[in-house]
Amino acid sequence: MRALRLGTSWGGLLSGPLAWAVSTQLNYAFVEWQCAHGIPVIPVIALVLTVLALLGGALSWRARQQGGAAFKPDRTRGTEDFVANIGILSAVLFALVIVMQGAASLILDGCLR
């Protein structure tokens, strides 16, 4: 609970790439199911994983706002701020990639062979 209250500087570094990797795997896994049922599930998955990536970025932002040194007192504030900034930017970048992949599934039909 302390991590949610104070944030973690590495939250965006973990959540962004992890959400993107899960999104990519699920995109490939659900193509046949989506073609068989005609329900566009991939954009919904993309939306959920985008929110997950951005939540990790919010944890990094919160750690940056709180001072960052709450968990690792031996580190300097500058190091924690740097990791938090990279985490925020990473989360936003991977969230945009997930959104673009989800939007592509609305335009491109994977059922054509």
Solvent accessible surface area in square Angstrom, and as a share of the most:
residue,aa,sasa,rsa
1,M,189,0.84
2,R,121,0.44
3,A,38,0.30
4,L,112,0.56
5,R,140,0.51
6,L,26,0.13
7,G,1,0.01
8,T,11,0.06
9,S,6,0.04
10,W,130,0.46
11,G,4,0.04
12,G,0,0.00
13,L,69,0.35
14,L,102,0.51
15,S,16,0.10
16,G,0,0.00
17,P,46,0.29
18,L,96,0.48
19,A,1,0.00
20,W,90,0.32
21,A,43,0.33
22,V,59,0.34
23,S,0,0.00
24,T,27,0.16
25,Q,122,0.54
26,L,56,0.28
27,N,24,0.12
28,Y,166,0.63
29,A,71,0.55
30,F,64,0.26
31,V,48,0.28
32,E,124,0.56
33,W,98,0.34
34,Q,33,0.15
35,C,48,0.29
36,A,83,0.64
37,H,105,0.47
38,G,61,0.59
39,I,96,0.49
40,P,72,0.45
41,V,32,0.19
42,I,10,0.05
43,P,28,0.17
44,V,88,0.50
45,I,24,0.12
46,A,6,0.04
47,L,118,0.58
48,V,94,0.54
49,L,16,0.08
50,T,11,0.07
51,V,75,0.43
52,L,80,0.40
53,A,0,0.00
54,L,80,0.40
55,L,104,0.52
56,G,4,0.04
57,G,8,0.08
58,A,49,0.38
59,L,47,0.23
60,S,0,0.00
61,W,128,0.45
62,R,94,0.34
63,A,3,0.02
64,R,90,0.33
65,Q,94,0.42
66,Q,84,0.37
67,G,10,0.10
68,G,7,0.07
69,A,39,0.30
70,A,43,0.33
71,F,76,0.32
72,K,91,0.39
73,P,115,0.72
74,D,127,0.66
75,R,104,0.38
76,T,91,0.53
77,R,135,0.49
78,G,51,0.49
79,T,63,0.37
80,E,7,0.03
81,D,30,0.16
82,F,133,0.56
83,V,33,0.19
84,A,0,0.00
85,N,53,0.27
86,I,69,0.35
87,G,0,0.00
88,I,37,0.19
89,L,118,0.59
90,S,16,0.11
91,A,0,0.00
92,V,66,0.38
93,L,106,0.53
94,F,47,0.19
95,A,4,0.03
96,L,106,0.53
97,V,52,0.30
98,I,0,0.00
99,V,67,0.38
100,M,134,0.60
101,Q,58,0.26
102,G,4,0.04
103,A,38,0.30
104,A,39,0.30
105,S,27,0.18
106,L,123,0.61
107,I,142,0.72
108,L,125,0.62
109,D,84,0.43
110,G,50,0.48
111,C,55,0.33
112,L,142,0.71
113,R,247,0.90
